[in-house]
Amino acid sequence: MYDSHVRVSAAGSPAASSTVTEAVLPGIVEPDGIQVRTRPARPAGPGQVVLAMEAAGVSFAEQQMRRGKYYDQPPFPFVPGYDLVGRAVDAGEGVPGRVLGRRFAVLTKTGAWASHVSVDVGDLTEVPEPVDSADAETFVVNGITAYQMLHRLAEVRAGDTVLVLGANGGVGSTLVQLARIAGAKVVGTASSKHHDAVRTLGATPLDYRDPGLHEQLRALAPKGYDAVFDHVGGEGIVTSYRLLAPKGTLVSYGTASTRDVQGSSKAPVLKLFARLMWWNAAPNCKSAHFYNIWAGRRRLDTFRAKLHADLTQVFALLADGSLTPQVAARIPLADVAKAVEMAESGTVVGKVVLVP
Ligand SMILES: NC(=O)c1ccc[n+]([C@@H]2O[C@H](COP(=O)([O-])OP(=O)(O)OC[C@H]3O[C@@H](n4cnc5c(N)ncnc54)[C@H](OP(=O)(O)O)[C@@H]3O)[C@@H](O)[C@H]2O)c1
């Protein structure tokens, strides 16, 4: 039993220790311009938990944010960090004391690159105890995104043929693994240096820079693809749509091709939305969606229930060995610049994870 009205904390909580270490994006900077600073710790507020970070991810979103190119990033300066795994060390008023000492995953969008992070208790999903924190971290934003696109939007089934762009990336490699578990045949694009890794995950790799890519994609699925997952956007999205089978589903979930293009961060996304709406209005049986992990958050209880259910499924697959985590490197938070450089180098397979 617990007393849900009393503030409680565990040994090692920031209420007991005095400072928090965090990485700050001060503006549009190169990786070595990211600042590491300390500030006084704050106790957990009502309904909140303080997590002592054990692993925080370096995602594609931060590559966009440090260029000022993420669709709805906060104004500078801010602490980035899309997701983390951490242990509860302080619980605010109204939070069950039994959460203390347990390990949770949480999606934050920003704020996770810190030694201690305050989050709403309703946003926590427990990590099964035998699973390593960095391993679990690789499947938080990647796992939720891949699982929901595959099972809630495209409804991929055994026997389907699917195309995953960027099949060695964080989301892409998770999509490949989950699609294989669902019994689908998977074709995945990636740089040729990553083809062995993609093959190991169970997909047929193709080089997205090969001028003959389109013919190769057609040859591998002559009747078209039942689902195409596209994070690249730009003009290539037209090809993705054309590759669909007569009842196929296009799931677009990013505009990575415009990361280094000068100008508005919103224009490429709005152009993409217009295209998807136009295709959906076309008189055929194909469908085209944009997936946004934050969609539906206005109905918070439903949003959280789906997220917990889906991430719990992903963690169960990780715990039983069905999913293979790919941790490219574990880098201390103090060396965040090195972590970002590595994540952006295009040389690593898997996710770069920050550790305390
Ligand atoms: N909409 C949402 O809610 C949501 C949620 C999560 C993530 N995302 C988006 O998902 C995307 C991937 O994120 P991530 O963290 O998985 O990134 P990541 O690990 O850095 O992977 C990016 C991948 O993109 C590949 N790539 C780059 N250019 C390509 C091209 N022209 N054609 C095909 N593949 C290409 C890279 O392949 P090589 O390394 O082989 O070059 C790499 O595999 C990002 O755009 C991110 O914003 C969206």
The ligand as a Gaussian input file, in Angstrom:
#p B3LYP/6-31G(d) Opt

LIG

0 1
 N        6.518000      11.297000     -37.690000
 C        6.910000      10.837000     -36.519000
 O        6.158000      10.800000     -35.543000
 C        8.323000      10.356000     -36.388000
 C        8.728000       9.671000     -35.236000
 C       10.042000       9.224000     -35.172000
 C       10.933000       9.476000     -36.214000
 N       10.497000      10.172000     -37.297000
 C       11.372000      10.454000     -38.452000
 O       11.940000       9.240000     -38.846000
 C       13.109000       9.492000     -39.583000
 C       14.198000       8.511000     -39.168000
 O       14.575000       8.750000     -37.824000
 P       15.706000       7.846000     -37.166000
 O       15.932000       8.378000     -35.775000
 O       15.376000       6.429000     -37.385000
 O       16.958000       8.280000     -38.070000
 P       18.339000       7.548000     -38.324000
 O       18.560000       6.452000     -37.349000
 O       19.355000       8.614000     -38.447000
 O       18.118000       6.868000     -39.738000
 C       17.985000       7.639000     -40.889000
 C       18.077000       6.675000     -42.053000
 O       17.762000       7.392000     -43.232000
 C       18.496000       6.795000     -44.264000
 N       18.449000       7.696000     -45.396000
 C       18.966000       8.927000     -45.514000
 N       18.672000       9.427000     -46.728000
 C       17.927000       8.485000     -47.377000
 C       17.317000       8.392000     -48.646000
 N       17.403000       9.400000     -49.537000
 N       16.638000       7.263000     -48.974000
 C       16.540000       6.254000     -48.092000
 N       17.090000       6.280000     -46.864000
 C       17.769000       7.386000     -46.527000
 C       19.841000       6.523000     -43.657000
 O       20.473000       5.506000     -44.392000
 P       22.071000       5.355000     -44.504000
 O       22.649000       5.519000     -43.131000
 O       22.269000       3.995000     -45.069000
 O       22.513000       6.464000     -45.434000
 C       19.422000       6.036000     -42.274000
 O       19.164000       4.670000     -42.303000
 C       13.449000      10.976000     -39.343000
 O       13.081000      11.709000     -40.491000
 C       12.582000      11.338000     -38.169000
 O       12.244000      12.692000     -38.150000
 C        9.208000      10.611000     -37.415000

